[in-house]
Amino acid sequence: MAQASKGKLNFRCPSCFMRDIDIDMFYDGEKKEYYCLRCAFRGSETDVLRLNEQAKYRYKAMRLRVVDFGADNQPITFAPHKRGEQ
């Protein structure tokens, strides 16, 4: 087996990232797929990009502060979090 190498871009393993582990994936040029050395995940570039977009959904409001939860069936209001506020 050839030596593992990084791909064009450093992709995070979607399986590990869902468990809050930040691991870069490696690229296998012969099979044209990305794989993770830590877990058993492997997939094409489109699979990795699609699953990483789903993982980003989890962290979409990480840097926002909830200002108002709203009434039933009303959207939550967010404001940018300013460092040092309480």
C-alpha positions as CSV (number, residue, x, y, z in Angstrom):
1,M,0.0,0.0,0.0
2,A,1.2,3.5,-0.8
3,Q,2.2,6.0,1.8
4,A,-0.8,8.0,3.0
5,S,-0.9,11.6,1.8
6,K,-3.0,14.6,2.3
7,G,-5.4,15.5,-0.4
8,K,-5.8,18.8,-2.3
9,L,-7.6,20.3,0.8
10,N,-7.6,19.1,4.3
11,F,-11.0,17.7,5.0
12,R,-12.3,16.8,8.4
13,C,-13.5,13.3,9.0
14,P,-17.3,13.7,9.3
15,S,-17.7,10.7,11.5
16,C,-15.1,11.9,14.0
17,F,-16.2,15.5,13.8
18,M,-19.7,14.5,14.9
19,R,-18.1,13.2,18.1
20,D,-16.1,16.5,18.5
21,I,-12.8,15.0,17.4
22,D,-11.0,17.1,14.8
23,I,-9.1,14.7,12.5
24,D,-7.9,15.4,9.0
25,M,-8.6,12.8,6.3
26,F,-6.1,11.3,3.9
27,Y,-6.5,10.7,0.2
28,D,-6.0,7.5,-1.7
29,G,-5.1,8.4,-5.3
30,E,-5.6,4.8,-6.6
31,K,-9.2,4.5,-5.3
32,K,-9.9,8.2,-5.5
33,E,-11.4,8.4,-2.1
34,Y,-10.7,9.9,1.3
35,Y,-10.3,7.9,4.5
36,C,-9.7,8.4,8.2
37,L,-6.9,6.8,10.0
38,R,-8.8,6.9,13.3
39,C,-12.1,5.4,12.4
40,A,-13.4,3.3,9.5
41,F,-14.9,6.1,7.4
42,R,-14.1,6.4,3.8
43,G,-15.8,8.1,0.9
44,S,-15.5,10.3,-2.2
45,E,-15.0,14.0,-2.1
46,T,-18.7,14.7,-2.6
47,D,-19.6,12.4,0.3
48,V,-17.2,14.1,2.6
49,L,-18.3,17.6,1.6
50,R,-22.0,16.7,2.0
51,L,-21.5,15.2,5.5
52,N,-19.3,18.1,6.6
53,E,-22.1,20.5,5.7
54,Q,-24.5,18.5,7.8
55,A,-22.0,18.7,10.7
56,K,-21.7,22.5,10.3
57,Y,-25.5,22.7,11.0
58,R,-24.7,21.7,14.6
59,Y,-22.4,24.7,15.2
60,K,-24.3,27.4,13.2
61,A,-25.1,29.5,16.2
62,M,-21.9,28.9,18.2
63,R,-20.8,32.6,18.1
64,L,-24.3,34.0,18.5
65,R,-26.1,35.0,21.7
66,V,-29.8,34.2,22.0
67,V,-31.7,37.5,22.6
68,D,-35.3,36.3,22.6
69,F,-36.7,32.8,22.4
70,G,-40.0,34.2,20.9
71,A,-43.5,32.9,21.4
72,D,-44.7,29.5,20.1
73,N,-43.9,29.1,16.4
74,Q,-41.9,32.3,16.4
75,P,-38.2,32.3,15.3
76,I,-35.4,32.7,17.9
77,T,-33.7,36.1,17.8
78,F,-29.9,36.0,17.8
79,A,-27.3,38.8,18.2
80,P,-23.5,38.6,17.6
81,H,-21.6,37.7,20.8
82,K,-19.2,40.3,21.9
83,R,-16.2,39.2,23.9
84,G,-16.3,40.1,27.5
85,E,-20.0,40.6,27.8
86,Q,-22.0,39.1,30.6
